Amino acid sequence: MRITLKPVLTSSAATRDRRWCQLPWLSQIAILAFAVLGVTPEQAAAQAWPQRPVMLILPYPPGGTIDTQARIMGERLAARLGQTFVVLNKPGATGAIATEFVIRSEPDGYTLLFASSAQTTSVPMTEKVNYKLEDLVPISASGNGPMILAVNSAMPVKSLEEFIDHVKANPGKYAYASAGIGSVAHLVAALLVERAGLQALHVPYRGGGPAVSDLMGGQVSFYFGNAPELLPHKSNDRVRIIAVSTSKRMPQLPDVPAVAEVIPGFEMSAWQGFLAPVRTPQPIVSRLEQEISGIAKEPAVVEKLAKLGVEATSMSQAQFVEVIRKEQGIYAEAVKAAGLARN
């Protein structure tokens, strides 16, 4: 097939011709090849990606549930794509350090953010950060973490209805723990207190471990914590699990109701998933979306995540964008209920 380049006698065309002539001959051949094959240079780059290791930046320290999940996903992505996925932990500033590192990175598909709901919702609502949601391209969520409401066994309640009635009848008597001010544990509990019309004292801890410890010890009366923190204690006689925050019951706790069964419309959880710097080529984003969604359906991965208390999630980029958009409203309400709205 012969391609004829016909000059057009305009100043802009002349400028383009000069630029064309100045290109190295190998670049000229590559561009012509792309044109013949109907492939853009961006698409060709995506087809060749990845050609070197990819960094997964985490806003959390090593050893936690999100870190473990990232490593599971990274291993499977490496197996599917033939390149190493390196997990790099950058905790601090409630995830802002890691997020800002990613948005300042080259948008070439080699630096990705593995984050949770907090980085796109509650953190920008409660703290001054140097990024906007528009600085990131959502790719796909891979997991969803329900929150579990547990009470100290000394509380004379055995159901969510009894809990709400009892706390309402004893305003200000009970205190609830959180994993820190502004954490999802804080926000979901504050939202429950607000919607149920309760009065309770918030006691923040430096992480979920100390919060669970004091819940069992009776220093606090209830805690809305991450599933991995509380599932191991479901048979513990010092705590009683009475509800979950998702719209439906957890497979691991089939006899425990969702809060929505008592307070219609109540739903709050934390996704975990992949985002990239804005302007990352869409063909790379689409390929990642396809691979991540496929991995989240693998039975072995589903089983591994379930052991962490995480529900494996498979969704398209458009669905992920809609999830983030939808949760803006519920997190804004929770932030207001917790008294943390940034002026």
C-alpha positions as CSV (number, residue, x, y, z in Angstrom):
1,M,0.0,0.0,0.0
2,R,1.4,3.4,-1.0
3,I,0.7,6.5,1.0
4,T,1.0,9.9,-0.8
5,L,1.4,13.0,1.2
6,K,0.0,16.0,-0.8
7,P,1.2,19.4,0.4
8,V,-1.4,22.1,0.8
9,L,-0.3,25.6,0.2
10,T,-1.0,27.3,3.5
11,S,1.3,28.7,6.1
12,S,0.1,26.1,8.7
13,A,0.6,23.3,6.3
14,A,4.1,24.5,5.5
15,T,4.9,24.6,9.2
16,R,3.7,21.0,9.6
17,D,5.7,20.0,6.6
18,R,8.9,21.5,8.1
19,R,8.1,19.7,11.4
20,W,7.6,16.5,9.6
21,C,10.9,16.8,7.8
22,Q,12.6,17.5,11.1
23,L,11.4,14.2,12.6
24,P,13.9,11.3,12.7
25,W,13.2,8.9,9.9
26,L,12.3,6.1,12.3
27,S,9.6,8.3,13.9
28,Q,8.2,9.1,10.4
29,I,8.0,5.3,9.7
30,A,6.3,4.6,13.0
31,I,3.7,7.3,12.4
32,L,3.0,6.1,8.9
33,A,2.7,2.5,10.2
34,F,0.2,3.6,12.8
35,A,-1.8,5.4,10.2
36,V,-1.8,2.3,7.9
37,L,-2.9,0.0,10.8
38,G,-5.5,2.5,12.1
39,V,-3.8,2.6,15.5
40,T,-2.9,5.8,17.3
41,P,0.5,6.2,19.0
42,E,-1.4,6.3,22.3
43,Q,-3.1,2.9,21.6
44,A,0.2,1.5,20.5
45,A,1.8,2.6,23.8
46,A,-1.0,1.0,25.7
47,Q,-0.6,-2.3,23.8
48,A,3.1,-2.3,24.8
49,W,2.4,-1.4,28.4
50,P,3.8,-2.4,30.9
51,Q,7.4,-2.6,29.9
52,R,8.8,-2.1,33.3
53,P,7.6,-2.5,37.0
54,V,4.5,-0.7,38.1
55,M,4.3,1.0,41.5
56,L,1.2,0.7,43.6
57,I,1.2,3.5,46.1
58,L,-0.6,2.9,49.4
59,P,-1.7,5.6,51.9
60,Y,-1.5,3.0,54.7
61,P,1.3,1.3,56.6
62,P,2.3,-2.4,55.9
63,G,0.5,-5.2,57.5
64,G,-3.1,-4.0,57.5
65,T,-6.1,-5.2,55.5
66,I,-5.7,-2.8,52.7
67,D,-1.9,-3.5,52.4
68,T,-2.7,-7.3,52.3
69,Q,-5.4,-6.7,49.6
70,A,-3.0,-4.6,47.5
71,R,-0.4,-7.3,47.5
72,I,-3.0,-10.0,46.5
73,M,-4.1,-7.8,43.6
74,G,-0.5,-6.8,42.7
75,E,0.5,-10.5,42.5
76,R,-2.4,-11.3,40.2
77,L,-1.8,-8.3,38.0
78,A,1.9,-9.3,37.6
79,A,0.9,-12.8,36.6
80,R,-1.6,-11.5,34.0
81,L,0.5,-8.6,32.6
82,G,4.0,-10.1,32.9
83,Q,5.5,-7.3,34.9
84,T,6.2,-6.8,38.6
85,F,3.8,-4.6,40.6
86,V,5.7,-3.1,43.5
87,V,3.7,-2.1,46.6
88,L,5.1,1.1,48.1
89,N,3.6,2.3,51.5
90,K,3.4,6.0,52.0
91,P,1.3,6.5,55.1
92,G,0.6,9.9,56.8
93,A,-1.7,12.9,56.7
94,T,-4.7,10.6,56.5
95,G,-3.6,9.4,53.0
96,A,-2.8,12.8,51.5
97,I,0.9,12.1,51.3
98,A,0.4,9.1,49.1
99,T,-2.4,10.7,47.0
100,E,-0.4,13.8,46.3
101,F,2.7,11.7,45.3
102,V,0.6,9.9,42.7
103,I,-1.0,13.0,41.2
104,R,2.5,14.5,40.8
105,S,3.7,11.4,39.0
106,E,4.0,11.0,35.3
107,P,0.6,9.9,33.9
108,D,2.1,6.9,32.1
109,G,0.5,4.0,33.9
110,Y,3.5,3.2,35.9
111,T,2.4,4.9,39.2
112,L,-1.0,3.9,40.5
113,L,-2.8,4.7,43.8
114,F,-4.4,1.8,45.7
115,A,-6.7,3.7,48.1
116,S,-10.0,3.6,50.0
117,S,-13.1,5.8,50.2
118,A,-11.4,8.2,52.6
119,Q,-8.9,9.6,50.1
120,T,-11.7,10.7,47.7
121,T,-14.4,11.6,50.2
122,S,-13.9,12.3,53.9
123,V,-10.3,13.5,53.8
124,P,-10.9,16.4,51.3
125,M,-14.0,17.3,53.3
126,T,-12.3,17.5,56.7
127,E,-8.7,18.5,55.9
128,K,-6.9,21.0,53.7
129,V,-5.2,18.9,51.0
130,N,-3.3,19.8,47.9
131,Y,-5.4,17.7,45.5
132,K,-8.9,17.5,44.0
133,L,-10.9,14.5,42.9
134,E,-10.4,15.7,39.4
135,D,-6.7,15.1,39.7
136,L,-7.3,11.4,39.7
137,V,-8.8,8.9,37.2
138,P,-10.8,6.2,38.9
139,I,-10.0,2.8,37.3
140,S,-11.9,0.1,39.3
141,A,-12.7,-1.0,42.8
142,S,-11.5,-4.4,43.8
143,G,-13.0,-4.8,47.3
144,N,-15.6,-3.4,49.6
145,G,-15.2,-3.4,53.4
146,P,-18.4,-3.6,55.5
147,M,-18.3,-2.0,59.0
148,I,-19.5,-4.0,62.0
149,L,-21.3,-2.6,65.0
150,A,-20.3,-4.4,68.3
151,V,-21.2,-3.6,71.9
152,N,-19.6,-4.6,75.1
153,S,-21.5,-7.5,76.5
154,A,-22.3,-5.6,79.7
155,M,-24.8,-3.5,77.7
156,P,-28.2,-5.0,78.3
157,V,-29.0,-5.3,74.6
158,K,-29.1,-8.2,72.1
159,S,-30.3,-6.5,68.9
160,L,-30.0,-3.2,67.1
161,E,-33.5,-2.2,68.0
162,E,-32.8,-2.8,71.7
163,F,-29.5,-0.9,71.4
164,I,-31.2,2.1,69.9
165,D,-34.0,2.1,72.5
166,H,-31.6,1.7,75.4
167,V,-29.1,4.3,74.4
168,K,-31.9,6.7,73.6
169,A,-33.3,6.2,77.1
170,N,-29.9,6.9,78.6
171,P,-28.7,10.1,76.8
172,G,-25.0,10.8,77.4
173,K,-24.4,7.6,79.4
174,Y,-22.5,5.7,76.8
175,A,-19.3,6.2,74.9
176,Y,-18.2,4.8,71.5
177,A,-14.7,4.2,70.2
178,S,-13.3,5.0,66.8
179,A,-10.0,4.3,65.1
180,G,-9.3,8.1,65.1
181,I,-11.0,11.4,64.4
182,G,-12.3,11.4,60.9
183,S,-11.7,7.7,60.3
184,V,-14.5,5.7,58.6
185,A,-15.2,4.1,62.0
186,H,-15.8,7.6,63.5
187,L,-18.0,8.7,60.6
188,V,-20.2,5.6,60.4
189,A,-20.8,5.7,64.2
190,A,-21.5,9.4,64.1
191,L,-24.0,8.9,61.3
192,L,-25.8,6.1,63.2
193,V,-25.9,8.3,66.3
194,E,-27.4,11.2,64.3
195,R,-30.0,9.2,62.3
196,A,-31.1,7.2,65.4
197,G,-31.4,10.4,67.5
198,L,-28.9,9.2,70.1
199,Q,-26.6,11.0,72.4
200,A,-23.2,9.4,73.0
201,L,-19.6,10.4,73.7
202,H,-17.0,9.9,71.0
203,V,-13.6,8.5,72.2
204,P,-11.0,8.4,69.5
205,Y,-8.1,5.9,69.5
206,R,-4.9,5.6,67.5
207,G,-6.1,2.7,65.4
208,G,-8.6,-0.1,65.5
209,G,-6.6,-2.4,67.7
210,P,-6.7,-0.3,70.8
211,A,-10.3,0.5,70.2
212,V,-11.3,-3.2,70.1
213,S,-9.2,-3.8,73.2
214,D,-11.0,-1.1,75.2
215,L,-14.3,-2.3,73.9
216,M,-13.7,-5.7,75.3
217,G,-12.4,-4.2,78.5
218,G,-15.6,-2.1,79.0
219,Q,-13.8,1.3,78.8
220,V,-16.2,2.1,75.9
221,S,-19.6,0.6,75.2
222,F,-19.7,0.3,71.4
223,Y,-17.6,0.4,68.3
224,F,-18.4,0.5,64.6
225,G,-15.2,-1.1,63.3
226,N,-13.7,-2.7,60.3
227,A,-14.8,-6.3,59.6
228,P,-11.3,-7.8,60.0
229,E,-11.0,-6.2,63.4
230,L,-14.3,-7.6,64.8
231,L,-14.9,-10.9,62.9
232,P,-12.3,-12.8,65.0
233,H,-14.3,-11.8,68.1
234,K,-17.8,-12.9,66.9
235,S,-17.7,-15.8,69.4
236,N,-16.1,-13.7,72.2
237,D,-18.2,-13.5,75.3
238,R,-17.0,-9.9,76.0
239,V,-18.5,-8.4,72.9
240,R,-21.7,-8.8,71.0
241,I,-22.0,-8.1,67.2
242,I,-25.4,-6.6,66.5
243,A,-25.3,-5.0,63.0
244,V,-23.4,-4.3,59.8
245,S,-23.2,-1.1,57.8
246,T,-23.8,-2.5,54.3
247,S,-27.2,-2.6,52.6
248,K,-27.3,-6.4,52.9
249,R,-26.1,-8.9,55.5
250,M,-22.6,-10.3,55.4
251,P,-22.1,-14.0,54.4
252,Q,-19.8,-14.4,57.4
253,L,-22.6,-13.1,59.7
254,P,-25.9,-14.3,58.2
255,D,-27.8,-13.8,61.5
256,V,-26.6,-10.2,62.0
257,P,-28.9,-7.6,60.4
258,A,-27.9,-4.6,58.3
259,V,-28.6,-1.3,59.9
260,A,-30.8,-0.6,56.9
261,E,-33.3,-3.2,58.1
262,V,-34.0,-0.9,61.1
263,I,-33.0,2.5,59.7
264,P,-34.1,2.5,56.0
265,G,-31.5,3.9,53.6
266,F,-28.6,3.6,56.0
267,E,-25.6,2.3,54.1
268,M,-21.9,3.2,54.5
269,S,-18.9,1.1,53.7
270,A,-15.4,1.6,52.4
271,W,-14.2,0.5,49.0
272,Q,-10.6,-0.3,48.1
273,G,-9.5,0.2,44.5
274,F,-7.2,1.6,41.9
275,L,-6.8,5.2,40.7
276,A,-4.3,6.9,38.4
277,P,-3.1,10.4,37.7
278,V,-5.3,12.4,35.4
279,R,-4.2,12.3,31.8
280,T,-3.2,8.6,32.0
281,P,-3.9,7.2,28.5
282,Q,-7.4,5.8,28.4
283,P,-6.3,2.6,26.7
284,I,-4.0,1.8,29.7
285,V,-6.9,2.7,32.1
286,S,-9.3,0.4,30.1
287,R,-6.8,-2.4,30.1
288,L,-6.3,-2.1,33.9
289,E,-10.0,-2.0,34.4
290,Q,-10.5,-5.2,32.5
291,E,-7.7,-7.0,34.3
292,I,-8.8,-5.8,37.8
293,S,-12.4,-6.8,37.2
294,G,-11.3,-10.2,36.0
295,I,-9.1,-10.8,39.0
296,A,-11.9,-9.8,41.4
297,K,-13.9,-12.7,40.0
298,E,-11.3,-15.4,40.5
299,P,-12.5,-17.9,43.1
300,A,-9.1,-17.9,44.9
301,V,-9.0,-14.2,45.2
302,V,-12.6,-14.0,46.4
303,E,-11.8,-16.5,49.1
304,K,-8.6,-14.7,50.2
305,L,-10.4,-11.4,50.4
306,A,-13.4,-13.0,52.3
307,K,-10.9,-14.2,55.0
308,L,-9.9,-10.5,55.4
309,G,-13.6,-9.5,55.8
310,V,-13.5,-7.9,52.4
311,E,-16.1,-8.5,49.7
312,A,-14.4,-8.9,46.3
313,T,-15.9,-6.3,43.9
314,S,-15.9,-6.3,40.1
315,M,-17.0,-3.2,38.4
316,S,-16.4,-1.1,35.3
317,Q,-14.7,2.3,35.3
318,A,-18.1,4.0,34.8
319,Q,-19.6,2.1,37.7
320,F,-16.7,3.0,39.9
321,V,-17.1,6.7,39.1
322,E,-20.8,6.4,40.0
323,V,-19.9,4.8,43.3
324,I,-17.6,7.6,44.2
325,R,-20.1,10.2,43.1
326,K,-22.9,8.6,45.2
327,E,-20.9,8.3,48.4
328,Q,-20.0,12.0,48.3
329,G,-23.5,12.7,49.7
330,I,-23.5,10.1,52.5
331,Y,-19.9,11.0,53.6
332,A,-20.8,14.7,53.6
333,E,-23.7,13.9,56.0
334,A,-21.5,11.8,58.2
335,V,-18.8,14.5,58.3
336,K,-21.4,17.0,59.4
337,A,-22.8,14.6,62.0
338,A,-19.3,14.2,63.4
339,G,-18.8,17.9,63.6
340,L,-15.8,17.8,61.2
341,A,-17.0,19.8,58.2
342,R,-14.1,22.0,57.0
343,N,-14.9,25.7,56.8
